[in-house]
């Protein structure tokens, strides 16, 4: 069950982002929607983990995901309002949303240590996929300097989340 969960969102992100935009990157309105959707996926998973996990470290990590990704979304929404850009859905943002919903549905069926491991494994895979998308698609495609700057600014936090998730993953594997 856990092994089946790992590729779901990773595959959705990779399949949706990288090949689709290989020739022509997403537009700024599409990037704005991708950023908001990607953050919301992690907020939703974090909220679920906060409600289900009994592990203090998993709970602390989940709270950090909710707090940090909510903060990024607030910045993104403020920026698009300032720029008068209307976020535009794309196949990528729709795929991210669907992958996030599928992950939540699978996680809801798990309990205890099995839930914790599945949640953290997903967080490792998801943050790696998001970093890849940031580096290979979002930053190179962003035309607006302020939008690009926001993505560049949040990248270190995503990388820190990945490292934190990997550390947590190693501790849960024991």
C-alpha positions in Angstrom: 0.0 0.0 0.0 2.7 2.5 1.0 4.8 1.7 -2.1 1.8 2.4 -4.3 1.3 5.8 -2.7 4.8 7.1 -3.3 4.6 7.5 -7.0 1.1 9.0 -7.2 1.8 12.7 -6.7 5.4 12.5 -7.9 4.3 11.0 -11.2 1.5 13.5 -11.4 3.8 16.4 -10.9 6.5 15.1 -13.2 4.1 14.1 -15.9 2.2 17.3 -15.7 5.0 19.8 -15.4 8.2 18.7 -17.1 7.1 17.2 -20.5 4.2 19.5 -21.1 6.3 22.6 -20.9 9.5 21.2 -22.5 8.9 23.3 -25.6 7.0 26.2 -24.2 6.8 27.0 -20.5 3.7 27.9 -18.5 2.5 31.4 -18.6 2.8 33.6 -15.5 -0.9 33.2 -14.7 -0.5 29.4 -15.0 2.6 29.6 -12.8 0.7 31.5 -10.2 -2.0 28.8 -10.1 0.6 26.0 -10.0 2.3 27.7 -7.0 -0.9 28.1 -5.1 -2.1 24.6 -5.9 1.2 23.0 -5.0 1.2 24.8 -1.6 -2.5 23.9 -1.0 -1.7 20.2 -1.6 0.9 20.3 1.1 -1.3 22.3 3.5 -4.1 19.8 3.1 -1.8 16.8 3.8 -0.3 18.6 6.8 -3.7 19.3 8.3 -4.6 15.6 7.9 -1.3 14.5 9.5 -2.0 16.9 12.4 -5.3 15.3 13.0 -4.2 11.7 12.6 -0.6 11.3 13.8 0.3 10.5 17.4 4.0 11.0 16.7 5.3 14.2 18.2 7.9 14.8 15.4 5.5 14.0 12.6 3.0 16.4 14.2 5.6 19.1 14.5 6.7 18.7 10.9 3.0 18.7 9.7 2.4 22.0 11.6 5.5 23.5 9.9 4.2 22.4 6.5 0.8 24.0 7.2 2.4 27.2 8.5 5.1 27.6 5.9 3.0 26.7 2.8 0.1 28.9 4.1 2.6 31.8 4.3 3.8 31.2 0.7 0.3 31.2 -0.5 -0.5 34.5 1.2 2.6 36.0 -0.5 1.6 34.5 -3.9 -2.0 35.8 -3.6 -0.8 39.2 -2.6 1.6 39.4 -5.5 -0.9 38.3 -8.1 -3.4 40.9 -6.8 -0.7 43.6 -6.9 0.3 42.6 -10.4 -3.4 42.3 -11.4 -2.7 38.8 -12.7 -5.5 36.3 -12.6 -4.2 32.8 -11.8 -5.1 30.5 -14.7 -5.8 26.8 -14.3 -3.7 24.5 -16.4 -3.3 20.8 -16.9 -0.5 21.0 -14.4 -2.5 22.7 -11.6 -5.4 20.3 -12.2 -3.1 17.3 -12.1 -1.6 18.6 -8.9 -5.0 19.1 -7.3 -6.1 15.6 -8.4 -2.9 14.0 -7.1 -3.3 15.8 -3.8 -6.8 14.5 -3.4 -5.7 11.0 -4.2 -2.9 11.2 -1.7 -5.4 12.4 1.0 -7.8 9.6 0.2 -5.1 7.0 0.6 -3.7 8.5 3.7 -7.1 8.6 5.3 -7.2 4.8 5.2 -4.0 4.4 7.2 -3.4 4.6 11.0 -0.5 4.9 13.4 3.0 4.2 12.3 1.8 3.1 8.8 0.2 6.6 8.4 3.3 8.4 9.6 5.6 6.5 7.3 3.3 7.0 4.3 2.8 10.7 5.0 6.6 11.4 5.5 7.5 9.2 2.4 5.1 11.3 0.4 6.6 14.5 1.7 10.1 13.5 0.7 8.9 12.6 -2.8 6.7 15.7 -3.2 9.3 18.2 -2.0 11.9 16.7 -4.4 9.4 16.9 -7.3 8.5 20.5 -6.4 12.2 21.4 -6.3 12.7 19.8 -9.7 9.7 21.7 -11.1 11.0 25.0 -9.6 14.4 24.5 -11.1 13.5 23.1 -14.5 10.2 24.7 -15.2 8.9 27.5 -13.0 11.9 29.7 -12.6 13.0 29.4 -16.3 9.4 30.1 -17.5 8.5 33.0 -15.2 8.4 36.2 -17.2 7.5 38.6 -14.4 10.5 39.5 -12.3 8.5 39.7 -9.1 6.9 36.3 -9.7 10.3 34.8 -10.4 11.7 36.5 -7.3 9.0 34.9 -5.1 9.7 31.4 -6.5 13.5 31.9 -6.0 12.9 33.2 -2.5 10.8 30.2 -1.4 13.1 27.6 -3.0 15.4 27.4 0.1 12.4 26.7 2.3 11.3 23.9 0.0 14.8 22.5 0.1 14.8 22.7 3.9 11.5 20.9 4.1 12.9 18.1 1.9 15.9 17.7 4.2 13.7 17.8 7.3 11.4 15.2 5.7 14.4 13.0 4.9 15.6 13.2 8.5 12.2 12.3 9.8 11.9 9.5 7.2 15.2 8.0 8.5 14.0 8.2 12.1 10.7 6.5 11.2 12.5 3.7 9.4 14.0 2.5 12.6 
